[in-house]
Amino acid sequence: MKIAIVKLSALGDIVHAMVVLQFIKQLIPDCSIDWIVEERFKAVLEHNPHIDSLYGVNLKALKKDKFKFFSEVKKLKKYAKNNYDVVIDLQGLLKSAIVSKILGPNVGFDKNSIREKIAAVFYEKSFFVPYSQNVILRNADLTALSLDIDMTKEQIKEKKPFLFFTLEDEKKVELLLKHDQNNIIYILGSSWESKIYPKEKFVDIINRLEGNHLLVWGNQNEESYAKYVAQHTDAKIVPKINLNELKALVSKADLVIGGDSGPTHFAWALNRPSVTLFGPTPSERNILETSINKVLDCGEKIDPLKLDKKNYCIGNIESKRIVALAKELLHD
């Protein structure tokens, strides 16, 4: 059986979808699985033994150059020559629905399960999976319905780590770690400014926790943020690293603390302890809590259908609550 999964972006959403791979391979061992993703996110899927082929697209470039549409369609038609038995669109957007339609017999969420309802028109078969449901379970449910297999919440909570990297990546990050202290990683940025925890409060957290504090950043603004935190604490700024090196670093963490962002969710994927901070997005929808993966909310009821990027309620989370939870996870 030849399966293609379409999940184009964003980083955290791709991580949330990747968990299904190990269960597909367990239940359909003779299948092959290909994944179609935006080029800039390919690295998060690299080295995964459950993916047979990884194919990139560059649909984001269409915003600046509409003529690239033809080259992208040509690329997709080439991928379609793999003759997939089923193409599962785990994105649920118009663009991903069209991509899946070009690739072969496609399956997706029905019109009552997605925000861009027109996307459902492009599926050969669609299923109802409530939009308000946890996104990880949504991915699992659609995959299970598409392939006629069982995938339960309990199984997912007992998942094996599913982000992979090379020995070389591991050697590079090893230099940042200390073996006589807890290695605590702080994810300082996010795709929305309102999902970023205030730097002054991160300073307070770091100054109240013992450990090797490592500040991860991804762009110039986040680097400036990291410099501020480093100036007021004994934390160290991690040099600019790529996604494979970040996977390796998180795999060694004793604790990861950060907002609702892809790099923070790496901890959940790698079965490493974490505290994820939620402001303008609903925690119950965006992560599955475990005994080692905990969340703290801003205290507001967040409607997943009416997200407000200008809601900075994440700042309402008291740093002392984070410190207490961190100590609990570190067994101090």
Secondary structure as the mmCIF struct_conf table of DSSP 4:
data_model
#
loop_
_struct_conf.conf_type_id
_struct_conf.id
_struct_conf.beg_label_comp_id
_struct_conf.beg_label_asym_id
_struct_conf.beg_label_seq_id
_struct_conf.end_label_comp_id
_struct_conf.end_label_asym_id
_struct_conf.end_label_seq_id
STRN STRN1 LYS A 2 VAL A 6
HELX_RH_AL_P HELX_RH_AL_P1 LEU A 11 MET A 18
TURN_TY1_P TURN_TY1_P1 VAL A 19 VAL A 19
HELX_RH_AL_P HELX_RH_AL_P2 VAL A 20 LEU A 27
BEND BEND1 ILE A 28 ILE A 28
TURN_TY1_P TURN_TY1_P2 PRO A 29 ASP A 30
STRN STRN2 SER A 32 GLU A 38
HELX_RH_3T_P HELX_RH_3T_P1 GLU A 39 LEU A 45
TURN_TY1_P TURN_TY1_P3 GLU A 46 HIS A 47
TURN_TY1_P TURN_TY1_P4 PRO A 49 HIS A 50
BEND BEND2 ASP A 52 ASP A 52
STRN STRN3 SER A 53 VAL A 57
HELX_RH_3T_P HELX_RH_3T_P2 LEU A 59 LYS A 63
TURN_TY1_P TURN_TY1_P5 LYS A 64 LYS A 64
TURN_TY1_P TURN_TY1_P6 LYS A 66 PHE A 67
HELX_RH_AL_P HELX_RH_AL_P3 LYS A 68 ALA A 80
TURN_TY1_P TURN_TY1_P7 LYS A 81 ASN A 82
BEND BEND3 ASP A 85 ASP A 85
STRN STRN4 VAL A 86 ASP A 89
BEND BEND4 GLN A 91 GLN A 91
BEND BEND5 LEU A 93 LEU A 93
HELX_RH_AL_P HELX_RH_AL_P4 LEU A 94 LEU A 103
BEND BEND6 GLY A 104 PRO A 105
STRN STRN5 ASN A 106 PHE A 109
TURN_TY1_P TURN_TY1_P8 LYS A 111 ASN A 112
BEND BEND7 SER A 113 SER A 113
BEND BEND8 ARG A 115 GLU A 116
HELX_RH_3T_P HELX_RH_3T_P3 LYS A 117 PHE A 122
BEND BEND9 GLU A 124 GLU A 124
STRN STRN6 LYS A 125 PHE A 127
TURN_TY1_P TURN_TY1_P9 TYR A 131 SER A 132
BEND BEND10 GLN A 133 GLN A 133
HELX_RH_AL_P HELX_RH_AL_P5 VAL A 135 LEU A 147
TURN_TY1_P TURN_TY1_P10 ASP A 148 ASP A 148
HELX_RH_AL_P HELX_RH_AL_P6 LYS A 153 LYS A 157
TURN_TY1_P TURN_TY1_P11 GLU A 158 GLU A 158
HELX_LH_PP_P HELX_LH_PP_P1 LYS A 159 PRO A 161
HELX_RH_AL_P HELX_RH_AL_P7 LEU A 167 GLU A 174
TURN_TY1_P TURN_TY1_P12 LEU A 175 LEU A 176
BEND BEND11 HIS A 179 GLN A 181
STRN STRN7 ASN A 183 ILE A 187
BEND BEND12 SER A 191 TRP A 192
HELX_RH_3T_P HELX_RH_3T_P4 GLU A 193 LYS A 195
BEND BEND13 ILE A 196 ILE A 196
HELX_LH_PP_P HELX_LH_PP_P2 TYR A 197 PRO A 198
HELX_RH_AL_P HELX_RH_AL_P8 LYS A 199 ARG A 208
BEND BEND14 LEU A 209 LEU A 209
BEND BEND15 GLY A 211 GLY A 211
STRN STRN8 ASN A 212 VAL A 216
BEND BEND16 ASN A 219 ASN A 219
HELX_RH_AL_P HELX_RH_AL_P9 GLN A 220 GLN A 231
TURN_TY1_P TURN_TY1_P13 HIS A 232 HIS A 232
BEND BEND17 THR A 233 ASP A 234
STRN STRN9 LYS A 236 ILE A 237
HELX_LH_PP_P HELX_LH_PP_P3 VAL A 238 LYS A 240
HELX_RH_AL_P HELX_RH_AL_P10 LEU A 243 SER A 251
TURN_TY1_P TURN_TY1_P14 LYS A 252 LYS A 252
BEND BEND18 ASP A 254 ASP A 254
STRN STRN10 LEU A 255 GLY A 259
BEND BEND19 ASP A 260 SER A 261
HELX_RH_AL_P HELX_RH_AL_P11 GLY A 262 ALA A 269
TURN_TY1_P TURN_TY1_P15 LEU A 270 ASN A 271
STRN STRN11 SER A 274 PHE A 278
BEND BEND20 GLY A 279 THR A 281
HELX_RH_AL_P HELX_RH_AL_P12 SER A 283 ASN A 286
BEND BEND21 SER A 291 ILE A 292
STRN STRN12 ASN A 293 ASP A 297
BEND BEND22 GLY A 299 GLU A 300
TURN_TY1_P TURN_TY1_P16 PRO A 304 LEU A 305
BEND BEND23 LYS A 306 LYS A 306
TURN_TY1_P TURN_TY1_P17 LYS A 309 LYS A 310
HELX_RH_3T_P HELX_RH_3T_P5 CYS A 313 ASN A 316
BEND BEND24 ILE A 317 ILE A 317
HELX_RH_AL_P HELX_RH_AL_P13 SER A 319 LEU A 330
TURN_TY1_P TURN_TY1_P18 HIS A 331 HIS A 331
#
